[in-house]
């Protein structure tokens, strides 16, 4: 959510920042609504003052026995009261219209975000690991012999429809091990607080984390109004809604391993094979709530937490900073980590780490009290995948595959797999 006062003070700069995203200028429309709203409020306040003054005069007219003046003033007060209520209603309607428009405007990109139209204009920051040189043609994850029997898309479709999968046996266990490895690392080494959250949330939580009103079609809503979370960013971030935190409590660092649900609206025909794009998936999420002065440094910290997981798993990756045209609605800066998938012979996104600045905090009214005193200020919020469990499973299987259909698994998963490090071509752990 944007501050209308900032738009009043720097309308040209606001429109210029939106133009970097490819969005049309909106300051003139917003300021016209704001001016009309403020005019209604001023007129209502003026009438209220006149009404109060006339009300005092009624008593004086009554005391003098001036019945005609008494009736005139009483009628005047009634008229002013009715008009004041009318103006207040009009101002409230204009305020609601302006707030709705503000809620649909994307966050402004940080100054250091590269300009661009789409993913082709993203800028690579670094790479880690050399893609393995296979002496055979590597397969996609669902084609590997040791995986195929335990990754059942037909059964998923029978139960739920397209873009669902049933995992069995050793593959299901490797998937679980990956999630446990991620959450344990974040808690034991990265200083995040493990949190179990609901996966059903109210409108307010979706709105506060910028998923509503503009992107309702991207998520699932139950018949009684709850939303299935697209990511645990929603409940984790919204946990501070309406709070005034002590500055000494910052930063808050949280993590959760949850089921996530996305309708994948607009992705028909895209990534239909395999587990890459599912309606239901698991993700380990990182959320930080910080002092505004610390948010950029915190984003780099969160990015390293996610990258480190891939390094421990031995999965080559590259990190890119998204250009203005490819960033998500609520982000002011986003780094994507893309894992190397030899079956596709390309890098694919496995994590996004974003800072929203105070964009979400304004929507949630989440603030902190400065240690030195003074007016409460908005916190900054950040979120990042650490990591997407299903996509990480894909990367581990494809990078570890062998010509005989077996998969060599990362050593760091052995403690979660009873010490076993191989998925055999028959689909069992050994």
PESULPE-V533583 format. One record per backbone hydrogen bond with DSSP energy under -1.0 kcal/mol. CO is the residue of the C=O (numbers start at 0). NH is the residue of the N-H. E is the energy in kcal/mol with one decimal. If there is no record, write none. Layout:
CO NH E
CO NH E
//
This chain:
2 6 -1.6
3 7 -2.3
4 8 -1.9
5 9 -2.4
9 13 -2.1
10 14 -2.4
11 15 -2.3
12 16 -2.1
13 17 -2.0
14 18 -2.3
15 19 -1.1
17 20 -1.2
17 22 -2.3
18 21 -1.2
25 29 -2.3
26 30 -3.1
27 31 -1.9
28 32 -1.9
29 33 -2.7
30 34 -2.7
31 35 -2.2
32 36 -2.6
33 37 -2.7
34 38 -2.2
35 39 -2.1
36 40 -2.2
37 41 -2.6
38 42 -2.6
39 43 -2.5
40 44 -2.5
41 45 -2.4
42 46 -2.5
43 47 -2.3
44 48 -2.0
45 49 -2.3
46 50 -2.9
47 51 -2.4
48 52 -2.1
49 53 -2.7
50 54 -2.3
51 55 -1.5
52 56 -1.5
53 57 -1.6
54 58 -1.0
55 59 -1.2
56 60 -2.5
57 61 -2.4
58 62 -2.1
59 63 -1.8
60 65 -2.2
64 66 -1.6
65 69 -2.4
66 70 -2.4
67 71 -2.3
68 72 -2.8
69 73 -2.2
70 74 -2.3
71 75 -2.2
72 76 -2.7
73 77 -2.2
74 78 -2.3
75 79 -2.6
76 80 -2.7
77 81 -2.3
78 82 -2.5
79 83 -2.7
80 84 -2.2
81 85 -2.0
82 86 -2.7
83 87 -2.6
84 88 -2.1
85 89 -2.2
86 90 -2.8
87 91 -2.3
88 92 -2.1
89 93 -2.4
90 94 -2.4
91 95 -2.3
92 96 -2.2
93 97 -2.5
94 98 -2.7
95 99 -2.3
96 100 -2.0
97 101 -2.7
98 102 -2.2
101 104 -1.4
109 112 -1.7
113 323 -2.1
117 120 -2.5
118 121 -1.4
122 320 -2.8
125 318 -2.8
127 316 -2.2
139 142 -2.2
143 146 -1.7
143 147 -2.7
146 149 -1.6
149 167 -2.2
151 155 -1.2
151 165 -1.6
152 156 -2.4
153 157 -2.2
154 158 -2.4
155 159 -2.9
162 278 -2.4
165 151 -2.9
167 171 -1.5
168 172 -1.8
169 173 -2.5
170 174 -2.3
171 175 -2.2
172 176 -2.7
173 177 -2.3
174 178 -1.7
175 179 -2.3
176 180 -2.9
177 181 -2.4
178 182 -2.4
179 183 -2.6
180 184 -2.1
181 185 -2.3
182 186 -2.2
183 187 -3.2
184 188 -2.1
184 189 -1.4
185 191 -2.3
192 254 -2.3
198 228 -2.4
200 226 -2.8
201 205 -1.6
202 206 -3.0
203 207 -2.8
204 208 -1.2
205 210 -2.8
205 211 -1.1
206 209 -1.9
214 217 -1.5
215 218 -1.5
217 262 -2.2
219 227 -2.5
221 224 -1.7
225 221 -3.2
226 200 -2.4
228 260 -2.5
230 233 -1.8
231 235 -2.3
232 236 -2.5
233 237 -2.3
236 239 -1.5
237 240 -1.9
239 242 -2.0
242 366 -2.9
244 368 -3.3
245 248 -2.0
246 249 -1.6
251 288 -2.4
252 192 -2.5
253 286 -2.4
254 194 -2.3
255 284 -2.7
257 282 -2.1
259 280 -2.2
263 266 -1.9
266 269 -2.5
278 261 -2.2
280 259 -3.3
281 388 -1.3
282 257 -2.0
283 385 -4.0
284 255 -1.4
285 383 -2.3
286 253 -3.0
287 381 -2.4
288 251 -2.5
289 379 -2.4
290 293 -2.0
293 297 -2.2
294 298 -2.1
295 299 -1.5
296 300 -1.9
297 301 -2.7
298 302 -2.3
299 303 -2.0
300 304 -1.9
301 305 -1.8
302 306 -2.6
303 307 -2.6
304 308 -1.0
305 309 -1.2
306 310 -2.0
307 311 -2.4
308 312 -1.6
309 314 -2.5
315 339 -2.8
316 127 -2.8
317 337 -3.2
318 124 -3.7
318 125 -1.4
319 335 -2.6
320 122 -2.2
322 325 -1.5
328 106 -2.7
331 109 -3.0
332 354 -2.0
333 321 -2.6
334 352 -2.9
335 319 -2.7
336 349 -3.2
336 350 -1.4
337 317 -2.1
338 347 -2.7
340 343 -1.1
340 344 -1.3
340 345 -1.5
345 340 -2.9
347 338 -2.4
349 387 -1.5
350 336 -2.9
351 384 -1.4
352 334 -2.4
353 382 -2.2
354 331 -3.1
354 332 -1.1
355 358 -1.9
356 380 -1.8
357 361 -2.3
359 363 -2.0
360 364 -1.6
360 365 -2.0
363 241 -1.7
365 378 -1.7
366 244 -3.0
367 376 -2.2
368 246 -1.6
369 372 -1.8
376 367 -2.8
379 289 -2.8
380 355 -2.5
381 287 -2.0
382 353 -3.2
383 285 -3.1
386 283 -2.6
387 391 -2.0
388 392 -2.4
389 393 -2.0
390 394 -2.1
391 395 -2.7
392 396 -2.5
393 397 -2.6
394 398 -2.4
395 399 -1.5
399 407 -3.1
401 404 -2.0
404 145 -2.2
405 401 -2.7
406 422 -3.0
409 412 -1.6
410 413 -1.5
412 415 -1.6
413 416 -1.5
413 418 -3.2
416 419 -1.3
420 408 -3.1
421 429 -2.5
422 406 -2.8
423 426 -2.0
427 423 -3.2
//
